[in-house]
């Protein structure tokens, strides 16, 4: 069981798009990944065509009612398995923020209910460092950090790296992470400069493959599809194939 948190404190960087399409690429390779949607906006669930579900069959039920994660899983069109998100997740910080041991609840739930499953588990996190994201980071073996080539996103990446270092000191273990550049346009100076900066600052953890600014990647979730179903021959589909193979070759999902 390899647990990967897909996280960035800044929204709009392609976090959900990356979770959706890496999961789909893994499913095509018969890895049967599990996605746990921890974002109250439930965007990855919507992008997989799962919507309008009651809270008692979504990830919020794990926190509020103690429902085992395996009982909340459903198989989606790509062959991946999903624990859907729900707006009720927005209440978890207020309801459970001061509960002793709440930061380790997801890790314990994964060990109790899914330790037998060898499939990679992707945690789609909310763009904030609250109880749910802290749960994901403490449960994760590794963190995948999408970042766009703009000033605010690059600044946010620096703050995230600092936050992860502080967390590592507290839990006394290193959290392996990989940074992936999204919405890259090689014809724009801003994109080229951002790539150069990332190579300089994060050479050891920057993915070799980056994701292009392909309109099909933004369009596919509205149709409840991953990029391989919606536009299999697009540059976005090719990029996510290559990124997934790169991560597999480097043992990221082991």
N, C-alpha and C positions, 0 to 999 in steps of 0.2 A: 504494500500500500504506500504509494508515493503521494503526498499531499502538497499541492501547489496553490499558493495564494496569488491571485492576479490582483494587484493593488497599486493604487496611486492616490494620494490625498487630493489631487486635482482632478476635477471632472473633465469630460470631453477629450480624453487622451486616447480613446480606443480600447479601454479596458474590457468592456462588454463585448465589443467586436472581436477582440483577441481571444477571450474565453470561448465565445461561440464557435469561432472557426478553427481554433486549435482542437477543441473537443470534436468537431466534425471530422477533421483530418485524422485524429486518433481513431475515431469510429470506423473510418474507411480502411484503416489498418487492422481492424478487428480487435482493438484494445478495449472497447466498451467502456469509455471513461464515464466518470460520475461528476456531474456539475452540481454544486450546492450554491444556490442563489441566496446571498446574504445581504442583498441591497433592497431596501424598502421600495425602491422604484421598480424592482423586479424586471429590469430591462432584458436580462439574458433569457428569462422565462418567456417574455413577450416575443423576443426574437426567435424563439424556438416554437412559436405558435401556441404556447400554453398561457391561457389568460382566464380571468374571471373565476378563479377558484376560491373556495372559502378558506379562511385562515387555518382551519384545523387539518388541512391536507398539505400545508406548505411548511417551509423551514421555520416559520414563527411558532408552529406547534411543537417543534423540538424544544424551544426555549420556554414557552409558556405552559405546556402540558406534559413535557417529558416524553413525547412520542418518539420512538426510535427512528433514526434516520432511514434505516432500510425500509421502514413501513411507509415512508413518504416519497420514495423513489418511483418515477414513472419513466418508461422508455419513450423517447421522442423519435421523430422521423429519421434522423441521421443514424440512429442506433445507439446514440449516447443515452445515458440515464441521468435524469434531472430530479433534484429536490427543489421545487419551485419557490420563488420568493413571494412576499406578500407585503402590503403596506403596514400590516401589524408589526413588522420588524422595527418600524420607527419608534415603537413604544418600549423597546427592550432596554434602551439606555436608562430611561426614567424608572422603569419597573425593577430592573435587576442590577443597575449600576453599582449599588452598594452591597450587593449580595456576596458573602464570602465565597471565594473560589469560582466566581462566575467567569473569570477570564479563561479558565481551563475547561469550561463546560463542553466546548466543541471537540477539543482533543480527546476528552474522556468518551464522548459519544461516538467518535470515529473508532476509537480503540475497542469499545464494547460491541459496536454494531457492524463495523465494516473491516475489521482487521483481517478477516478471512479473504477479502476481495483483493486481488492483485492488480486491479485496474487503477490507472492514475485518477486522482481526485482533484478537481479544479474548484477553487473557492472564488466566486465572483464577489468582490467586496464593494461596500459603499465607499464613495470618495471622501471619507473622513476617518479620523483615528478615534473611533468610539469603542463601545463594548464589543460590537460585532466584528469590527476589523481587528481589534486586539485578539479576540477569539481565534480569528483566522490566522493571524501571524504566529500565535503560540501553538496552533495546531499544525502549521505548515512545516514541511521539510525544506521547502525552497519558496522564493518569491519571484514572480515575473512582473516586471515594472514597465508598462507601456508609457511612452512619453512622446509628445508631439514637438516639432521643431519651432517652438515659439518661446519668447522670453519668459513668460510666466510659468510655463510647463518646465522649462529648464531650471528655473529657480525652485520650483516645487520639488523637483527631483533631488536637489541638494538638501532640502529640508527633510525629505523622506529618508535619504541615506543617513542623515544625522539621527533621526528618530529610531531607525533600525539599529544603529550602533548602540544607542542608549538601551534599547530593549535587549540586545545581545548581552550587555553587561549584567542586566538583571537576571536573565535566564541562564547565563553562563554557558552559552553555546552560540556558534556562528550560524546565522541565517543566510544560506547561500542565495544569491540573487542574480538575475539576468535582466538587463535593460534592453528593451526593443523599441526602436524608433518607428513611429507610425506617421501616417499622412505625409510621407516623404515625397517631395517633388524635386527631382534633380535639376530641373530648369530654374529653380528659385535659389537665389543666393542665401536666403535665410535657412533653407533646408540644408544646403551644403555646409554652411557655417556651423549649424547645430550638429551635424554628423561629425565634423572635425573636432568640435568641442567635446562631444561624447567619447570619441576615440581617445582623446587626450586624458580625460578625467576618469573614464571607466573602461579602459582598454581590456582589462581582464574579465569584465562582466558584461560587456556590450555584445549583443547578438550580431553575428556577421550579416545576417539577412535582415532587411528592414521592409516595412510595409508601405506601399505606394499610396498616394492620395487618389484612390480609385473610387469614382462615384458609386460603383456597384456595391462596394462595401457598406455605404450608407443606405443604399436602397433595399438591400436584401432583408434586413430585420422587419421592415414594414410589411413584408409578404410572409413573415414567419419562417424564413429560410436562412440557412447558412449560405456562404458565398459559393460553395461547391454545387449546391442545388440550384441557386439562382443564376449564377454566371460562371459555370465551370471553366471556361476558357479565358476568363478575365485575368488581368495582371494581379488583381487582389487575390484570386484563388491560387495562382502560381506562387505568390509570395508567401501565403500561409502554408502551402505545401512544403516549401523550402524551409521556412522557419520551424515547422514541426519536425521535419527530418533532422535539422540541425540540433534541436533540443534533444531528440531521441539519441542521436549519435554521441552526444556529450553526457548521456546518462541522467538528464534532467528529470526524467519520469521514472527513475528506478528508486 
